[in-house]
């Protein structure tokens, strides 16, 4: 689970962050000291998705969307209503043409 942190994000200890291209349209950042995953960033918009577990206070977050819903295991199901996006919709929205 990730939090959409938009583009307004800063990190302390940037010297410990390594970023690599994970696709034509996105990159991932991780701590090069402990290997913790820190973010997924869309190259075109600089939009950051950050794992929810990295936040001390998770109370303000609302679980309102699921992505790659067509790739989920059959036993994986949440009770609340969410906006669901399949892989094709994600690629159409973010991948360069």
ZIPE-V80611 format. One record per residue. N is the residue number from 1. PHI is phi in radians with two decimals (* if undefined). PSI is psi in whole degrees, -180 to 180 (* if undefined). D_CENTER is the distance of its C-alpha to the mean C-alpha in Angstrom with 2 decimals. Layout:
n=(N	N)
phi=(PHI	PHI)
psi=(PSI	PSI)
d_center=(D_CENTER	D_CENTER)
This chain:
n=(1	2	3	4	5	6	7	8	9	10	11	12	13	14	15	16	17	18	19	20	21	22	23	24	25	26	27	28	29	30	31	32	33	34	35	36	37	38	39	40	41	42	43	44	45	46	47	48	49	50	51	52	53	54	55	56	57	58	59	60	61	62	63	64	65	66	67	68	69	70	71	72	73	74	75	76	77	78	79	80	81	82	83	84	85	86	87	88	89	90	91	92	93	94	95	96	97)
phi=(*	-2.25	-1.91	-1.34	-1.67	1.00	-1.90	-1.62	-2.50	-2.31	-2.20	-1.53	1.24	-1.01	-1.16	-1.71	-1.78	-1.94	-2.08	-2.39	-1.27	-1.79	-2.88	-1.15	-2.06	-2.61	-2.46	-2.17	-2.10	-2.52	-1.35	-1.44	-1.77	-2.07	1.21	-1.19	-1.32	-1.90	-2.90	-2.12	-2.19	-1.39	-1.12	-1.15	-1.92	1.13	-1.32	-1.87	-1.95	-2.06	-0.97	-1.05	-1.15	-1.43	-1.69	-1.18	-1.91	-1.71	-1.01	-1.32	-1.42	-2.10	-1.43	-2.22	-2.64	-2.29	-2.03	0.95	-1.07	-1.31	-1.82	-1.29	-1.15	-1.11	-1.46	-1.64	-2.68	-1.83	-1.39	-1.34	-1.32	-2.37	-1.45	-1.93	-2.21	-1.47	-0.96	-1.04	-1.17	-1.12	-1.12	-1.11	-1.33	-1.98	-1.31	-1.19	-1.38)
psi=(137	161	130	106	10	-142	-6	78	143	154	140	149	38	-23	-16	5	127	135	139	153	122	-14	-178	-24	1	162	162	147	142	161	123	6	-42	-4	15	138	129	-37	163	126	130	125	-42	-37	-11	23	131	134	121	133	134	-30	-13	-9	133	-41	106	-1	-38	-8	144	126	101	-1	152	139	158	39	-27	-8	-1	151	152	-26	-4	110	132	150	-32	158	133	162	124	134	132	167	-45	-38	-39	-49	-37	-38	-39	-30	142	147	*)
d_center=(7.57	4.97	6.62	6.62	8.85	10.22	12.31	14.42	13.23	15.46	15.60	18.82	20.09	18.57	21.24	19.45	16.17	16.15	13.99	14.44	14.10	12.23	13.53	15.66	12.98	10.06	10.21	8.97	10.62	12.48	15.64	18.63	20.81	19.21	16.47	13.79	10.19	9.23	6.22	4.73	7.15	8.97	12.54	14.52	13.26	11.77	8.96	6.49	3.20	5.35	6.67	9.32	12.00	12.16	13.69	17.43	17.79	15.54	18.31	17.23	14.03	14.62	13.11	13.75	11.70	10.92	9.86	11.96	14.45	17.22	16.05	16.03	19.04	21.93	22.09	18.59	19.17	18.42	21.35	19.94	19.64	16.26	15.50	14.88	13.88	15.20	14.25	16.96	15.72	12.24	14.21	16.77	14.58	12.67	14.77	17.91	21.12)
